[in-house]
């Protein structure tokens, strides 16, 4: 199985914001774009609107936990950016996971 890489550079995020497909739910926004590598790359952003540092960190943890559960069933060769929303720090990772499943299905990212 190919490895999962995190996106760290600002330009990588901006490329997804500009060119990626945007999928929205009440707890998370997902940007998806095919990449030229054979691995899954992802990044998480939490803006100041989410709240203080504790709430932003919790949002990242919840998103990371939900993504870790869905990761094995996803297609490789995509970049994904998760953007936390105002509701994210107040919900459990299972709620975020269910919404991610719907968004990934809509984007046709599940491998057969």
Phi and psi in radians as a Rosetta constraint file:
Dihedral C 1 N 2 CA 2 C 2 CIRCULARHARMONIC -1.340 0.35
Dihedral N 2 CA 2 C 2 N 3 CIRCULARHARMONIC 2.755 0.35
Dihedral C 2 N 3 CA 3 C 3 CIRCULARHARMONIC -1.434 0.35
Dihedral N 3 CA 3 C 3 N 4 CIRCULARHARMONIC 2.865 0.35
Dihedral C 3 N 4 CA 4 C 4 CIRCULARHARMONIC -1.837 0.35
Dihedral N 4 CA 4 C 4 N 5 CIRCULARHARMONIC 2.248 0.35
Dihedral C 4 N 5 CA 5 C 5 CIRCULARHARMONIC -2.032 0.35
Dihedral N 5 CA 5 C 5 N 6 CIRCULARHARMONIC 2.505 0.35
Dihedral C 5 N 6 CA 6 C 6 CIRCULARHARMONIC -1.641 0.35
Dihedral N 6 CA 6 C 6 N 7 CIRCULARHARMONIC 2.510 0.35
Dihedral C 6 N 7 CA 7 C 7 CIRCULARHARMONIC -1.435 0.35
Dihedral N 7 CA 7 C 7 N 8 CIRCULARHARMONIC 2.337 0.35
Dihedral C 7 N 8 CA 8 C 8 CIRCULARHARMONIC -2.201 0.35
Dihedral N 8 CA 8 C 8 N 9 CIRCULARHARMONIC -0.445 0.35
Dihedral C 8 N 9 CA 9 C 9 CIRCULARHARMONIC -1.554 0.35
Dihedral N 9 CA 9 C 9 N 10 CIRCULARHARMONIC 2.478 0.35
Dihedral C 9 N 10 CA 10 C 10 CIRCULARHARMONIC -0.984 0.35
Dihedral N 10 CA 10 C 10 N 11 CIRCULARHARMONIC -0.696 0.35
Dihedral C 10 N 11 CA 11 C 11 CIRCULARHARMONIC -1.158 0.35
Dihedral N 11 CA 11 C 11 N 12 CIRCULARHARMONIC -0.539 0.35
Dihedral C 11 N 12 CA 12 C 12 CIRCULARHARMONIC -1.156 0.35
Dihedral N 12 CA 12 C 12 N 13 CIRCULARHARMONIC -0.723 0.35
Dihedral C 12 N 13 CA 13 C 13 CIRCULARHARMONIC -1.129 0.35
Dihedral N 13 CA 13 C 13 N 14 CIRCULARHARMONIC -0.798 0.35
Dihedral C 13 N 14 CA 14 C 14 CIRCULARHARMONIC -1.113 0.35
Dihedral N 14 CA 14 C 14 N 15 CIRCULARHARMONIC -0.585 0.35
Dihedral C 14 N 15 CA 15 C 15 CIRCULARHARMONIC -1.085 0.35
Dihedral N 15 CA 15 C 15 N 16 CIRCULARHARMONIC -0.759 0.35
Dihedral C 15 N 16 CA 16 C 16 CIRCULARHARMONIC -1.167 0.35
Dihedral N 16 CA 16 C 16 N 17 CIRCULARHARMONIC -0.676 0.35
Dihedral C 16 N 17 CA 17 C 17 CIRCULARHARMONIC -1.090 0.35
Dihedral N 17 CA 17 C 17 N 18 CIRCULARHARMONIC -0.683 0.35
Dihedral C 17 N 18 CA 18 C 18 CIRCULARHARMONIC -1.345 0.35
Dihedral N 18 CA 18 C 18 N 19 CIRCULARHARMONIC -0.851 0.35
Dihedral C 18 N 19 CA 19 C 19 CIRCULARHARMONIC -1.818 0.35
Dihedral N 19 CA 19 C 19 N 20 CIRCULARHARMONIC -0.300 0.35
Dihedral C 19 N 20 CA 20 C 20 CIRCULARHARMONIC -1.333 0.35
Dihedral N 20 CA 20 C 20 N 21 CIRCULARHARMONIC 2.812 0.35
Dihedral C 20 N 21 CA 21 C 21 CIRCULARHARMONIC -1.430 0.35
Dihedral N 21 CA 21 C 21 N 22 CIRCULARHARMONIC 2.296 0.35
Dihedral C 21 N 22 CA 22 C 22 CIRCULARHARMONIC -1.793 0.35
Dihedral N 22 CA 22 C 22 N 23 CIRCULARHARMONIC 2.229 0.35
Dihedral C 22 N 23 CA 23 C 23 CIRCULARHARMONIC -2.188 0.35
Dihedral N 23 CA 23 C 23 N 24 CIRCULARHARMONIC 2.293 0.35
Dihedral C 23 N 24 CA 24 C 24 CIRCULARHARMONIC -2.093 0.35
Dihedral N 24 CA 24 C 24 N 25 CIRCULARHARMONIC 2.387 0.35
Dihedral C 24 N 25 CA 25 C 25 CIRCULARHARMONIC -2.319 0.35
Dihedral N 25 CA 25 C 25 N 26 CIRCULARHARMONIC -3.109 0.35
Dihedral C 25 N 26 CA 26 C 26 CIRCULARHARMONIC -1.284 0.35
Dihedral N 26 CA 26 C 26 N 27 CIRCULARHARMONIC -0.396 0.35
Dihedral C 26 N 27 CA 27 C 27 CIRCULARHARMONIC -1.931 0.35
Dihedral N 27 CA 27 C 27 N 28 CIRCULARHARMONIC -0.342 0.35
Dihedral C 27 N 28 CA 28 C 28 CIRCULARHARMONIC -2.659 0.35
Dihedral N 28 CA 28 C 28 N 29 CIRCULARHARMONIC 2.554 0.35
Dihedral C 28 N 29 CA 29 C 29 CIRCULARHARMONIC -1.950 0.35
Dihedral N 29 CA 29 C 29 N 30 CIRCULARHARMONIC 2.366 0.35
Dihedral C 29 N 30 CA 30 C 30 CIRCULARHARMONIC -2.109 0.35
Dihedral N 30 CA 30 C 30 N 31 CIRCULARHARMONIC 2.297 0.35
Dihedral C 30 N 31 CA 31 C 31 CIRCULARHARMONIC -1.933 0.35
Dihedral N 31 CA 31 C 31 N 32 CIRCULARHARMONIC 2.257 0.35
Dihedral C 31 N 32 CA 32 C 32 CIRCULARHARMONIC -2.203 0.35
Dihedral N 32 CA 32 C 32 N 33 CIRCULARHARMONIC 2.382 0.35
Dihedral C 32 N 33 CA 33 C 33 CIRCULARHARMONIC -2.600 0.35
Dihedral N 33 CA 33 C 33 N 34 CIRCULARHARMONIC 2.385 0.35
Dihedral C 33 N 34 CA 34 C 34 CIRCULARHARMONIC -1.210 0.35
Dihedral N 34 CA 34 C 34 N 35 CIRCULARHARMONIC 2.413 0.35
Dihedral C 34 N 35 CA 35 C 35 CIRCULARHARMONIC -1.983 0.35
Dihedral N 35 CA 35 C 35 N 36 CIRCULARHARMONIC 2.995 0.35
Dihedral C 35 N 36 CA 36 C 36 CIRCULARHARMONIC -1.611 0.35
Dihedral N 36 CA 36 C 36 N 37 CIRCULARHARMONIC 0.123 0.35
Dihedral C 36 N 37 CA 37 C 37 CIRCULARHARMONIC -1.793 0.35
Dihedral N 37 CA 37 C 37 N 38 CIRCULARHARMONIC 2.911 0.35
Dihedral C 37 N 38 CA 38 C 38 CIRCULARHARMONIC -1.760 0.35
Dihedral N 38 CA 38 C 38 N 39 CIRCULARHARMONIC 0.634 0.35
Dihedral C 38 N 39 CA 39 C 39 CIRCULARHARMONIC -2.383 0.35
Dihedral N 39 CA 39 C 39 N 40 CIRCULARHARMONIC 2.930 0.35
Dihedral C 39 N 40 CA 40 C 40 CIRCULARHARMONIC -1.701 0.35
Dihedral N 40 CA 40 C 40 N 41 CIRCULARHARMONIC 2.149 0.35
Dihedral C 40 N 41 CA 41 C 41 CIRCULARHARMONIC -2.025 0.35
Dihedral N 41 CA 41 C 41 N 42 CIRCULARHARMONIC 2.419 0.35
Dihedral C 41 N 42 CA 42 C 42 CIRCULARHARMONIC -2.455 0.35
Dihedral N 42 CA 42 C 42 N 43 CIRCULARHARMONIC 2.752 0.35
Dihedral C 42 N 43 CA 43 C 43 CIRCULARHARMONIC -2.509 0.35
Dihedral N 43 CA 43 C 43 N 44 CIRCULARHARMONIC 2.719 0.35
Dihedral C 43 N 44 CA 44 C 44 CIRCULARHARMONIC -2.218 0.35
Dihedral N 44 CA 44 C 44 N 45 CIRCULARHARMONIC 2.298 0.35
Dihedral C 44 N 45 CA 45 C 45 CIRCULARHARMONIC -2.133 0.35
Dihedral N 45 CA 45 C 45 N 46 CIRCULARHARMONIC 2.441 0.35
Dihedral C 45 N 46 CA 46 C 46 CIRCULARHARMONIC -2.332 0.35
Dihedral N 46 CA 46 C 46 N 47 CIRCULARHARMONIC 2.001 0.35
Dihedral C 46 N 47 CA 47 C 47 CIRCULARHARMONIC -1.450 0.35
Dihedral N 47 CA 47 C 47 N 48 CIRCULARHARMONIC 3.006 0.35
Dihedral C 47 N 48 CA 48 C 48 CIRCULARHARMONIC -1.125 0.35
Dihedral N 48 CA 48 C 48 N 49 CIRCULARHARMONIC -0.379 0.35
Dihedral C 48 N 49 CA 49 C 49 CIRCULARHARMONIC -1.134 0.35
Dihedral N 49 CA 49 C 49 N 50 CIRCULARHARMONIC -0.393 0.35
Dihedral C 49 N 50 CA 50 C 50 CIRCULARHARMONIC -1.146 0.35
Dihedral N 50 CA 50 C 50 N 51 CIRCULARHARMONIC -0.620 0.35
Dihedral C 50 N 51 CA 51 C 51 CIRCULARHARMONIC 2.469 0.35
Dihedral N 51 CA 51 C 51 N 52 CIRCULARHARMONIC -2.739 0.35
Dihedral C 51 N 52 CA 52 C 52 CIRCULARHARMONIC -1.323 0.35
Dihedral N 52 CA 52 C 52 N 53 CIRCULARHARMONIC -3.130 0.35
Dihedral C 52 N 53 CA 53 C 53 CIRCULARHARMONIC -1.029 0.35
Dihedral N 53 CA 53 C 53 N 54 CIRCULARHARMONIC -0.638 0.35
Dihedral C 53 N 54 CA 54 C 54 CIRCULARHARMONIC -1.109 0.35
Dihedral N 54 CA 54 C 54 N 55 CIRCULARHARMONIC -0.785 0.35
Dihedral C 54 N 55 CA 55 C 55 CIRCULARHARMONIC -1.195 0.35
Dihedral N 55 CA 55 C 55 N 56 CIRCULARHARMONIC -0.673 0.35
Dihedral C 55 N 56 CA 56 C 56 CIRCULARHARMONIC -1.136 0.35
Dihedral N 56 CA 56 C 56 N 57 CIRCULARHARMONIC -0.736 0.35
Dihedral C 56 N 57 CA 57 C 57 CIRCULARHARMONIC -1.128 0.35
Dihedral N 57 CA 57 C 57 N 58 CIRCULARHARMONIC -0.732 0.35
Dihedral C 57 N 58 CA 58 C 58 CIRCULARHARMONIC -1.091 0.35
Dihedral N 58 CA 58 C 58 N 59 CIRCULARHARMONIC -0.714 0.35
Dihedral C 58 N 59 CA 59 C 59 CIRCULARHARMONIC -1.021 0.35
Dihedral N 59 CA 59 C 59 N 60 CIRCULARHARMONIC -0.796 0.35
Dihedral C 59 N 60 CA 60 C 60 CIRCULARHARMONIC -1.095 0.35
Dihedral N 60 CA 60 C 60 N 61 CIRCULARHARMONIC -0.732 0.35
Dihedral C 60 N 61 CA 61 C 61 CIRCULARHARMONIC -1.104 0.35
Dihedral N 61 CA 61 C 61 N 62 CIRCULARHARMONIC -0.762 0.35
Dihedral C 61 N 62 CA 62 C 62 CIRCULARHARMONIC -1.110 0.35
Dihedral N 62 CA 62 C 62 N 63 CIRCULARHARMONIC -0.790 0.35
Dihedral C 62 N 63 CA 63 C 63 CIRCULARHARMONIC -1.118 0.35
Dihedral N 63 CA 63 C 63 N 64 CIRCULARHARMONIC -0.776 0.35
Dihedral C 63 N 64 CA 64 C 64 CIRCULARHARMONIC -1.075 0.35
Dihedral N 64 CA 64 C 64 N 65 CIRCULARHARMONIC -0.726 0.35
Dihedral C 64 N 65 CA 65 C 65 CIRCULARHARMONIC -1.142 0.35
Dihedral N 65 CA 65 C 65 N 66 CIRCULARHARMONIC -0.753 0.35
Dihedral C 65 N 66 CA 66 C 66 CIRCULARHARMONIC -1.136 0.35
Dihedral N 66 CA 66 C 66 N 67 CIRCULARHARMONIC -0.746 0.35
Dihedral C 66 N 67 CA 67 C 67 CIRCULARHARMONIC -1.153 0.35
Dihedral N 67 CA 67 C 67 N 68 CIRCULARHARMONIC -0.649 0.35
Dihedral C 67 N 68 CA 68 C 68 CIRCULARHARMONIC -1.069 0.35
Dihedral N 68 CA 68 C 68 N 69 CIRCULARHARMONIC -0.609 0.35
Dihedral C 68 N 69 CA 69 C 69 CIRCULARHARMONIC -1.272 0.35
Dihedral N 69 CA 69 C 69 N 70 CIRCULARHARMONIC -0.605 0.35
Dihedral C 69 N 70 CA 70 C 70 CIRCULARHARMONIC -1.528 0.35
Dihedral N 70 CA 70 C 70 N 71 CIRCULARHARMONIC -0.365 0.35
Dihedral C 70 N 71 CA 71 C 71 CIRCULARHARMONIC -0.876 0.35
Dihedral N 71 CA 71 C 71 N 72 CIRCULARHARMONIC -0.818 0.35
Dihedral C 71 N 72 CA 72 C 72 CIRCULARHARMONIC -1.049 0.35
Dihedral N 72 CA 72 C 72 N 73 CIRCULARHARMONIC -0.438 0.35
Dihedral C 72 N 73 CA 73 C 73 CIRCULARHARMONIC -1.662 0.35
Dihedral N 73 CA 73 C 73 N 74 CIRCULARHARMONIC 0.114 0.35
Dihedral C 73 N 74 CA 74 C 74 CIRCULARHARMONIC -1.644 0.35
Dihedral N 74 CA 74 C 74 N 75 CIRCULARHARMONIC 2.642 0.35
Dihedral C 74 N 75 CA 75 C 75 CIRCULARHARMONIC -1.190 0.35
Dihedral N 75 CA 75 C 75 N 76 CIRCULARHARMONIC 2.630 0.35
Dihedral C 75 N 76 CA 76 C 76 CIRCULARHARMONIC -1.595 0.35
Dihedral N 76 CA 76 C 76 N 77 CIRCULARHARMONIC 2.883 0.35
Dihedral C 76 N 77 CA 77 C 77 CIRCULARHARMONIC 1.546 0.35
Dihedral N 77 CA 77 C 77 N 78 CIRCULARHARMONIC 0.495 0.35
Dihedral C 77 N 78 CA 78 C 78 CIRCULARHARMONIC -2.303 0.35
Dihedral N 78 CA 78 C 78 N 79 CIRCULARHARMONIC 2.622 0.35
Dihedral C 78 N 79 CA 79 C 79 CIRCULARHARMONIC -1.817 0.35
Dihedral N 79 CA 79 C 79 N 80 CIRCULARHARMONIC 2.383 0.35
Dihedral C 79 N 80 CA 80 C 80 CIRCULARHARMONIC -2.316 0.35
Dihedral N 80 CA 80 C 80 N 81 CIRCULARHARMONIC 2.300 0.35
Dihedral C 80 N 81 CA 81 C 81 CIRCULARHARMONIC -2.083 0.35
Dihedral N 81 CA 81 C 81 N 82 CIRCULARHARMONIC 2.254 0.35
Dihedral C 81 N 82 CA 82 C 82 CIRCULARHARMONIC -1.793 0.35
Dihedral N 82 CA 82 C 82 N 83 CIRCULARHARMONIC 2.280 0.35
Dihedral C 82 N 83 CA 83 C 83 CIRCULARHARMONIC -2.031 0.35
Dihedral N 83 CA 83 C 83 N 84 CIRCULARHARMONIC 2.120 0.35
Dihedral C 83 N 84 CA 84 C 84 CIRCULARHARMONIC -1.238 0.35
Dihedral N 84 CA 84 C 84 N 85 CIRCULARHARMONIC 2.615 0.35
Dihedral C 84 N 85 CA 85 C 85 CIRCULARHARMONIC -2.025 0.35
Dihedral N 85 CA 85 C 85 N 86 CIRCULARHARMONIC 3.039 0.35
Dihedral C 85 N 86 CA 86 C 86 CIRCULARHARMONIC -0.969 0.35
Dihedral N 86 CA 86 C 86 N 87 CIRCULARHARMONIC -0.533 0.35
Dihedral C 86 N 87 CA 87 C 87 CIRCULARHARMONIC -1.390 0.35
Dihedral N 87 CA 87 C 87 N 88 CIRCULARHARMONIC -0.406 0.35
Dihedral C 87 N 88 CA 88 C 88 CIRCULARHARMONIC -0.921 0.35
Dihedral N 88 CA 88 C 88 N 89 CIRCULARHARMONIC -0.808 0.35
Dihedral C 88 N 89 CA 89 C 89 CIRCULARHARMONIC -1.190 0.35
Dihedral N 89 CA 89 C 89 N 90 CIRCULARHARMONIC -0.191 0.35
Dihedral C 89 N 90 CA 90 C 90 CIRCULARHARMONIC -1.798 0.35
Dihedral N 90 CA 90 C 90 N 91 CIRCULARHARMONIC 0.009 0.35
Dihedral C 90 N 91 CA 91 C 91 CIRCULARHARMONIC -1.999 0.35
Dihedral N 91 CA 91 C 91 N 92 CIRCULARHARMONIC 2.827 0.35
Dihedral C 91 N 92 CA 92 C 92 CIRCULARHARMONIC -1.407 0.35
Dihedral N 92 CA 92 C 92 N 93 CIRCULARHARMONIC 2.806 0.35
Dihedral C 92 N 93 CA 93 C 93 CIRCULARHARMONIC -1.148 0.35
Dihedral N 93 CA 93 C 93 N 94 CIRCULARHARMONIC -0.426 0.35
Dihedral C 93 N 94 CA 94 C 94 CIRCULARHARMONIC -1.156 0.35
Dihedral N 94 CA 94 C 94 N 95 CIRCULARHARMONIC -0.628 0.35
Dihedral C 94 N 95 CA 95 C 95 CIRCULARHARMONIC -1.150 0.35
Dihedral N 95 CA 95 C 95 N 96 CIRCULARHARMONIC -0.786 0.35
Dihedral C 95 N 96 CA 96 C 96 CIRCULARHARMONIC -1.120 0.35
Dihedral N 96 CA 96 C 96 N 97 CIRCULARHARMONIC -0.688 0.35
Dihedral C 96 N 97 CA 97 C 97 CIRCULARHARMONIC -1.054 0.35
Dihedral N 97 CA 97 C 97 N 98 CIRCULARHARMONIC -0.779 0.35
Dihedral C 97 N 98 CA 98 C 98 CIRCULARHARMONIC -1.079 0.35
Dihedral N 98 CA 98 C 98 N 99 CIRCULARHARMONIC -0.716 0.35
Dihedral C 98 N 99 CA 99 C 99 CIRCULARHARMONIC -1.225 0.35
Dihedral N 99 CA 99 C 99 N 100 CIRCULARHARMONIC -0.666 0.35
Dihedral C 99 N 100 CA 100 C 100 CIRCULARHARMONIC -1.075 0.35
Dihedral N 100 CA 100 C 100 N 101 CIRCULARHARMONIC -0.720 0.35
Dihedral C 100 N 101 CA 101 C 101 CIRCULARHARMONIC -1.001 0.35
Dihedral N 101 CA 101 C 101 N 102 CIRCULARHARMONIC -0.789 0.35
Dihedral C 101 N 102 CA 102 C 102 CIRCULARHARMONIC -1.088 0.35
Dihedral N 102 CA 102 C 102 N 103 CIRCULARHARMONIC -0.775 0.35
Dihedral C 102 N 103 CA 103 C 103 CIRCULARHARMONIC -1.178 0.35
Dihedral N 103 CA 103 C 103 N 104 CIRCULARHARMONIC -0.731 0.35
Dihedral C 103 N 104 CA 104 C 104 CIRCULARHARMONIC -1.125 0.35
Dihedral N 104 CA 104 C 104 N 105 CIRCULARHARMONIC -0.658 0.35
Dihedral C 104 N 105 CA 105 C 105 CIRCULARHARMONIC -1.127 0.35
Dihedral N 105 CA 105 C 105 N 106 CIRCULARHARMONIC -0.703 0.35
Dihedral C 105 N 106 CA 106 C 106 CIRCULARHARMONIC -1.116 0.35
Dihedral N 106 CA 106 C 106 N 107 CIRCULARHARMONIC -0.622 0.35
Dihedral C 106 N 107 CA 107 C 107 CIRCULARHARMONIC -1.499 0.35
Dihedral N 107 CA 107 C 107 N 108 CIRCULARHARMONIC -0.015 0.35
Dihedral C 107 N 108 CA 108 C 108 CIRCULARHARMONIC 1.020 0.35
Dihedral N 108 CA 108 C 108 N 109 CIRCULARHARMONIC 0.827 0.35
Dihedral C 108 N 109 CA 109 C 109 CIRCULARHARMONIC -1.730 0.35
Dihedral N 109 CA 109 C 109 N 110 CIRCULARHARMONIC -0.085 0.35
Dihedral C 109 N 110 CA 110 C 110 CIRCULARHARMONIC -1.426 0.35
Dihedral N 110 CA 110 C 110 N 111 CIRCULARHARMONIC 2.333 0.35
Dihedral C 110 N 111 CA 111 C 111 CIRCULARHARMONIC -1.411 0.35
Dihedral N 111 CA 111 C 111 N 112 CIRCULARHARMONIC 2.593 0.35
